[in-house]
């Protein structure tokens, strides 16, 4: 399932009482938006939403025996060990996708000009300035120093308009439930904690089992994007020949 990094955007067109920006919402409203986001992400197989990542590409073996190669050619030891370059460099590298936007490419502590590369097929980062990607890097030292290579990018697929409407309507129903007003949600509840406050919200397990929420506007959209009735994750393929990536969580 795709990683959930931030709540989906909302639009007050479909719920006048729910502000669009988190700063303008009450803690209860923000909790409702986060709960609605997580529920719809599960019901759509995690195919929507954006996350920013920093990856330091490497591979465990040189690719010089594979021609042509769409994979990265880096050779890196374990953290704390020395590294040695592969013998062949290439101008393309496959990253975990889909790539929504490249924020920055760091080579030896310097930011590469955006005009020096492009994205092909939503996952391949290609040098278009006549250069090639570094033939090695030292994973034992932090990014930003000589001998390092990192790509900072936004991964995922933007939430479509139908998803914005769905999360807004569902969050609005959740707020109504929390405030004791009439709503269209199941009566079964679960505890959700946010900012030190515990809320009793509709339990999504019933929805996940059925593949719908009981709210017409939301379920129409779910049927369009997930006609199977249950959230299915986007399939991925793993191969020992595919480039490996180490993601930087913090520095």
C-alpha positions as CSV (number, residue, x, y, z in Angstrom):
1,X,0.0,0.0,0.0
2,X,1.2,3.5,-0.7
3,X,2.5,5.4,2.2
4,X,0.2,8.0,3.7
5,X,2.2,11.2,4.3
6,X,-0.4,13.9,4.6
7,X,-4.2,14.4,4.6
8,X,-5.8,14.6,1.2
9,X,-6.9,18.2,0.1
10,X,-10.5,19.2,0.8
11,X,-12.8,21.7,-0.9
12,X,-15.4,23.6,1.0
13,X,-17.6,23.6,-2.1
14,X,-18.9,20.3,-0.8
15,X,-18.9,21.2,2.9
16,X,-19.1,24.8,3.8
17,X,-18.4,24.1,7.4
18,X,-15.0,22.5,6.7
19,X,-12.2,25.0,6.0
20,X,-9.7,23.9,3.3
21,X,-6.5,24.7,5.2
22,X,-5.6,22.7,8.4
23,X,-4.6,25.9,10.2
24,X,-8.2,27.2,9.9
25,X,-9.8,23.9,11.2
26,X,-10.5,22.8,14.7
27,X,-8.6,19.8,16.1
28,X,-11.7,17.8,15.7
29,X,-12.1,18.8,12.0
30,X,-8.4,17.9,11.3
31,X,-8.9,14.6,13.0
32,X,-11.9,13.9,10.8
33,X,-10.0,14.8,7.6
34,X,-7.1,12.5,8.6
35,X,-9.5,9.7,9.4
36,X,-11.3,10.2,6.1
37,X,-8.0,10.3,4.2
38,X,-6.8,7.0,5.7
39,X,-10.1,5.3,5.1
40,X,-10.3,6.3,1.4
41,X,-6.6,5.5,0.9
42,X,-7.3,2.0,2.2
43,X,-10.4,1.6,0.0
44,X,-8.6,2.7,-3.1
45,X,-5.6,0.5,-2.6
46,X,-3.3,3.4,-1.7
47,X,-3.1,4.6,-5.2
48,X,-3.5,8.4,-4.4
49,X,-1.5,10.8,-2.4
50,X,1.9,12.4,-2.5
51,X,5.0,11.8,-0.3
52,X,8.4,13.5,-0.4
53,X,11.4,11.1,-0.3
54,X,15.1,11.3,-0.4
55,X,16.8,8.2,-1.8
56,X,20.4,7.3,-2.3
57,X,20.6,4.9,-5.1
58,X,23.0,2.0,-5.2
59,X,23.2,-1.6,-6.3
60,X,24.9,-4.7,-5.0
61,X,26.6,-5.6,-8.2
62,X,27.9,-3.9,-11.3
63,X,25.7,-4.0,-14.3
64,X,28.6,-4.0,-16.9
65,X,27.5,-7.4,-18.2
66,X,24.0,-6.2,-19.1
67,X,23.8,-4.2,-22.3
68,X,21.7,-2.2,-22.7
69,X,20.8,-1.5,-19.1
70,X,18.0,0.7,-17.7
71,X,19.3,0.2,-14.2
72,X,21.8,2.1,-12.1
73,X,25.4,0.9,-12.1
74,X,26.5,1.8,-8.6
75,X,28.5,-0.4,-6.4
76,X,28.3,0.3,-2.6
77,X,29.5,-1.4,0.5
78,X,27.6,-1.7,3.7
79,X,27.6,1.4,5.9
80,X,31.1,1.8,7.4
81,X,32.8,-0.2,4.6
82,X,34.7,1.2,1.7
83,X,33.1,1.4,-1.8
84,X,34.4,0.9,-5.3
85,X,33.0,2.2,-8.6
86,X,31.5,0.0,-11.3
87,X,33.2,0.0,-14.6
88,X,30.4,1.4,-16.7
89,X,28.3,4.5,-16.3
90,X,24.9,5.2,-17.7
91,X,22.7,8.2,-18.2
92,X,19.5,6.7,-16.7
93,X,18.3,5.5,-13.3
94,X,15.1,3.8,-12.3
95,X,13.5,5.1,-9.1
96,X,10.5,3.9,-7.0
97,X,7.6,5.6,-8.7
98,X,5.5,7.1,-9.8
99,X,7.6,10.2,-9.8
100,X,5.4,13.3,-9.4
101,X,8.1,15.9,-9.2
102,X,11.9,16.0,-8.8
103,X,12.7,18.4,-6.0
104,X,16.5,18.3,-6.3
105,X,19.4,16.0,-7.3
106,X,22.5,16.3,-5.1
107,X,25.9,15.1,-6.4
108,X,28.9,15.6,-4.2
109,X,27.0,18.1,-2.1
110,X,26.0,20.3,-5.1
111,X,22.5,20.6,-6.6
112,X,22.4,19.6,-10.3
113,X,20.6,22.0,-12.6
114,X,17.0,20.8,-13.4
115,X,17.8,21.3,-17.1
116,X,20.3,18.5,-16.8
117,X,17.7,15.7,-16.4
118,X,14.2,14.7,-17.3
119,X,11.8,11.9,-16.2
120,X,10.7,9.2,-18.6
121,X,7.9,6.7,-18.1
122,X,7.1,8.1,-14.7
123,X,10.0,6.2,-13.1
124,X,13.2,6.8,-15.1
125,X,15.5,9.7,-14.3
126,X,17.5,10.5,-17.4
127,X,20.6,12.8,-17.9
128,X,20.0,15.0,-20.9
129,X,23.0,17.2,-20.7
130,X,25.5,14.7,-22.1
131,X,26.6,13.6,-18.6
132,X,26.2,10.4,-16.7
133,X,25.2,9.6,-13.1
134,X,28.0,9.1,-10.6
135,X,29.7,5.7,-10.8
136,X,29.7,5.2,-7.0
137,X,28.9,6.7,-3.6
138,X,29.8,6.3,0.0
139,X,26.7,5.4,2.0
140,X,28.7,5.6,5.2
141,X,28.7,9.4,5.1
142,X,25.8,11.8,5.2
143,X,24.3,13.2,2.0
144,X,25.7,16.6,1.0
145,X,29.4,15.7,1.1
146,X,31.9,14.7,-1.6
147,X,31.3,11.1,-2.7
148,X,27.5,11.2,-2.2
149,X,24.6,11.1,-4.5
150,X,20.9,11.6,-3.6
151,X,17.6,12.3,-5.3
152,X,14.9,14.2,-3.5
153,X,11.6,13.9,-5.1
154,X,7.8,13.7,-4.6
155,X,6.4,10.3,-5.2
156,X,2.8,9.3,-5.8
157,X,-0.3,10.4,-7.7
158,X,-2.3,13.6,-7.1
159,X,-5.7,13.1,-5.6
160,X,-8.2,13.6,-8.4
161,X,-11.2,16.0,-8.1
162,X,-13.5,13.1,-7.3
163,X,-11.2,12.1,-4.5
164,X,-11.2,15.6,-3.1
165,X,-15.0,15.7,-3.1
166,X,-15.1,12.2,-1.5
167,X,-12.7,13.0,1.4
168,X,-14.5,16.3,2.0
169,X,-17.9,14.7,2.2
170,X,-16.7,11.9,4.3
171,X,-14.9,14.2,6.7
172,X,-18.0,16.4,7.0
173,X,-20.0,13.3,8.0
174,X,-17.4,12.4,10.5
175,X,-17.5,15.8,12.1
176,X,-21.3,15.6,12.3
177,X,-21.0,12.2,14.1
178,X,-18.4,13.6,16.5
179,X,-20.6,16.5,17.3
180,X,-23.6,14.3,18.0
181,X,-25.5,15.5,14.9
182,X,-27.3,13.4,12.4
183,X,-25.1,11.7,9.9
184,X,-25.0,8.9,7.3
185,X,-22.2,6.8,8.9
186,X,-22.3,3.4,10.6
187,X,-23.0,3.4,14.3
188,X,-19.9,1.3,15.2
189,X,-17.1,3.5,16.4
190,X,-13.4,3.3,17.2
191,X,-11.1,5.5,19.2
192,X,-8.8,8.0,17.4
193,X,-6.2,10.1,19.2
194,X,-5.0,13.4,17.9
195,X,-3.1,16.2,19.7
196,X,-3.7,14.4,23.0
197,X,-7.4,14.3,22.5
198,X,-9.3,11.0,22.0
199,X,-12.3,10.9,19.6
200,X,-14.9,8.2,18.9
201,X,-15.2,7.9,15.1
202,X,-16.9,5.5,12.7
203,X,-15.0,2.3,12.6
204,X,-13.6,1.8,9.1
205,X,-13.4,-2.0,9.4
206,X,-17.0,-2.3,8.3
207,X,-16.2,-0.2,5.2
208,X,-13.1,-2.1,4.4
209,X,-14.9,-5.4,4.4
210,X,-17.7,-4.1,2.2
211,X,-15.6,-1.7,0.0
212,X,-18.0,1.2,0.5
213,X,-18.9,3.7,3.2
214,X,-22.7,4.1,3.0
215,X,-22.4,7.7,1.9
216,X,-23.6,8.0,-1.7
217,X,-21.3,10.7,-3.0
218,X,-18.3,8.8,-1.7
219,X,-19.4,5.4,-2.8
220,X,-20.1,6.5,-6.4
221,X,-16.5,7.7,-6.7
222,X,-15.1,4.5,-5.0
223,X,-17.1,2.4,-7.5
224,X,-15.5,4.3,-10.4
225,X,-11.9,4.0,-9.2
226,X,-12.2,0.6,-7.6
227,X,-15.0,-1.4,-9.2
228,X,-13.7,-4.6,-7.5
229,X,-15.3,-3.4,-4.3
230,X,-12.2,-3.6,-2.1
231,X,-9.0,-1.7,-2.0
232,X,-6.3,-3.3,-4.0
233,X,-2.7,-2.1,-3.9
234,X,-0.9,-1.2,-7.1
235,X,1.2,-4.3,-8.1
236,X,5.0,-4.0,-8.0
237,X,7.7,-6.2,-9.4
238,X,10.9,-7.1,-7.6
239,X,14.0,-8.5,-9.3
240,X,17.6,-8.9,-8.0
241,X,18.7,-7.0,-11.1
242,X,16.8,-3.9,-10.3
243,X,18.6,-1.0,-8.6
244,X,18.4,-0.8,-4.9
245,X,17.6,2.4,-3.0
246,X,18.2,3.5,0.5
247,X,15.8,6.1,1.7
248,X,16.9,8.8,4.1
249,X,14.5,9.1,7.0
250,X,16.5,11.8,8.9
251,X,20.0,13.3,9.1
